[in-house]
Amino acid sequence: MKSIVAAITLTLAGALATAAPAPAPLPVLERVMVVEPRDVGDLQMTDQQGKPRRLADLSGAPALVFFGFTHCPDVCPTALFEISEILRALGPDGDRVRALFVTVDPERDTPEKLKDYLSSFDPRLIGATGDDAAIKAIEKGYRVYAKRVPLDGGGYTMDHTAIVYLMDKDGRFVAPFNMKRRPAEAAAELRRYL
């Protein structure tokens, strides 16, 4: 019996030795390189209520900042829904976090349009629009890519960066905020910055 087991063991060892080596495991991408936003000064924008807003209004609390547009078919409403769910998961601490949605399409995204669009999400979300120069300056400061893309048959859409920026209480960039997890897990991380 021992000789049969030894023969099987040697046969298996020989087969494994002559088999092609296993491919090396693929590297795991643990971090995505995002260049820190530049200081853009205290630019003035207009919120969805028609009131003037400045980036300095975000200071004193951690903030989630997202760039998008109201005609966006999927990425923007998904990101805003996820931010809304995180604010809800924070419970009362949600009032100690700022959430800013900056349009990349100021031509169509008036304060009235932002107000209507954001009514589907958490009421603590602040929408921001402004003249083209102010929006371009904010995009440049946050290193946001935004480009108008014509559609067949007329009209246009926007290609844009789809990162949620986590800013600390002092308005400094911390990191891209990972939205691909449960709201309670994201809320727990955000609480560390309160």
C-alpha positions in Angstrom: 0.0 0.0 0.0 2.8 2.4 0.9 4.4 1.8 -2.5 1.1 2.7 -4.3 0.8 5.9 -2.3 4.5 6.7 -3.0 4.0 6.1 -6.8 0.9 8.3 -6.9 2.8 11.0 -5.0 5.7 10.9 -7.4 3.5 10.9 -10.4 1.6 13.9 -9.2 4.8 15.7 -8.2 6.3 15.0 -11.7 3.1 16.3 -13.4 3.1 19.5 -11.3 6.8 20.1 -12.0 6.3 19.8 -15.8 3.1 21.8 -15.9 3.2 25.4 -17.1 3.9 27.8 -14.2 0.9 29.6 -12.8 0.5 33.1 -14.1 1.7 35.8 -11.7 -1.2 37.4 -9.8 -2.5 40.6 -11.3 -1.4 43.6 -9.2 -4.1 45.1 -7.0 -4.8 48.7 -7.6 -5.0 50.1 -4.1 -4.9 53.8 -4.9 -5.8 56.0 -7.8 -3.5 58.9 -8.3 -5.4 62.2 -8.1 -3.6 65.4 -8.2 -4.5 67.7 -5.3 -6.7 70.6 -6.2 -5.1 74.0 -6.3 -6.2 76.9 -4.2 -8.8 78.7 -6.3 -9.3 81.5 -3.9 -12.8 82.4 -2.7 -14.8 82.4 -5.9 -18.4 83.4 -5.8 -21.1 81.1 -7.2 -24.9 81.1 -6.9 -26.7 78.3 -5.1 -30.0 76.7 -6.0 -31.9 79.3 -3.9 -30.4 82.1 -5.9 -28.1 83.1 -3.0 -24.4 84.0 -3.4 -22.1 81.3 -2.2 -18.3 81.2 -1.8 -16.0 78.2 -1.4 -15.2 79.5 2.0 -18.8 78.6 3.0 -17.6 75.0 3.1 -14.9 75.6 5.8 -15.6 74.6 9.3 -16.9 71.1 8.3 -15.7 68.3 6.1 -17.2 68.4 2.6 -18.0 66.1 -0.2 -17.7 68.0 -3.6 -18.9 66.6 -6.8 -18.9 68.1 -10.3 -21.7 67.2 -12.8 -24.8 68.5 -14.6 -28.5 68.2 -14.4 -29.0 66.7 -17.8 -26.6 63.8 -16.9 -28.4 60.5 -17.5 -26.7 58.2 -14.9 -23.4 59.1 -13.2 -24.5 62.4 -11.6 -27.9 61.2 -10.2 -26.2 58.0 -8.9 -23.4 60.0 -7.2 -25.9 62.4 -5.6 -28.1 59.6 -4.5 -25.1 57.9 -2.8 -24.1 61.2 -1.2 -27.7 61.6 0.1 -27.6 58.0 1.5 -24.3 58.8 3.3 -25.7 62.0 4.8 -28.8 60.0 6.0 -26.5 57.3 7.5 -24.7 59.9 9.4 -27.9 60.7 11.3 -27.6 64.0 13.3 -23.9 64.2 12.3 -25.0 64.7 8.7 -25.7 68.3 9.7 -22.0 68.7 10.4 -21.0 67.8 6.8 -21.2 69.9 3.7 -22.1 68.4 0.3 -21.6 70.5 -2.8 -22.7 69.8 -6.4 -21.0 72.1 -8.8 -22.3 72.3 -12.3 -20.1 71.8 -15.3 -22.9 73.1 -17.5 -23.7 76.7 -16.3 -25.4 77.5 -19.6 -28.4 75.2 -18.8 -28.0 74.7 -15.0 -29.6 77.9 -13.6 -30.4 78.2 -9.9 -34.0 77.3 -10.7 -32.9 74.2 -12.7 -30.6 73.1 -9.8 -33.4 73.6 -7.3 -35.7 71.4 -9.2 -33.1 68.7 -9.9 -31.7 68.6 -6.3 -35.3 68.3 -4.8 -34.9 64.6 -5.5 -32.0 64.3 -3.2 -31.0 65.1 0.4 -32.0 68.7 1.2 -28.6 69.4 2.6 -27.0 69.2 -0.8 -25.9 72.6 -2.1 -26.1 73.2 -5.8 -23.7 75.7 -7.3 -23.7 77.5 -10.6 -22.2 80.7 -11.9 -21.0 82.5 -14.9 -18.8 80.5 -17.3 -15.6 82.2 -16.0 -16.2 81.3 -12.4 -17.1 77.7 -13.2 -14.0 77.3 -15.4 -11.9 78.7 -12.6 -13.3 76.2 -10.1 -12.9 73.3 -12.6 -9.3 74.4 -13.2 -8.6 74.6 -9.4 -10.1 71.2 -8.7 -8.4 69.9 -11.9 -11.8 68.8 -13.3 -12.1 67.7 -16.9 -15.3 69.0 -18.5 -16.1 69.1 -22.2 -19.2 69.8 -24.2 -20.0 67.0 -26.6 -22.5 67.5 -29.5 -25.2 64.9 -29.9 -26.5 63.5 -33.1 -29.7 65.4 -34.0 -28.8 68.5 -32.0 -28.2 69.4 -28.4 -25.2 68.3 -26.3 -24.1 66.4 -23.3 -21.0 66.8 -21.1 -18.0 64.6 -20.5 -16.6 65.3 -17.0 -14.6 64.0 -14.1 -16.7 61.9 -11.9 -14.8 62.0 -8.6 -16.2 62.9 -5.2 -13.6 65.1 -3.5 -13.3 64.8 0.3 -12.3 68.1 1.8 -11.3 68.6 5.4 -12.7 71.2 7.9 -10.1 73.7 6.6 -11.1 73.3 3.0 -8.0 71.2 2.1 -8.2 68.2 -0.2 -8.0 64.9 1.7 -8.6 62.2 -1.0 -11.1 61.0 -3.6 -14.0 59.7 -1.4 -14.8 56.0 -2.1 -18.5 55.8 -2.8 -18.5 52.1 -3.8 -19.4 50.7 -0.4 -22.4 50.7 2.0 -23.5 54.1 3.2 -22.9 53.1 6.8 -19.2 52.3 6.0 -18.7 55.6 4.1 -20.4 57.5 7.0 -18.0 55.9 9.5 -15.0 57.1 7.5 -16.5 60.6 7.1 -17.1 60.8 10.9 -13.3 60.7 11.4 -13.1 64.2 9.8 -15.8 65.8 12.0 
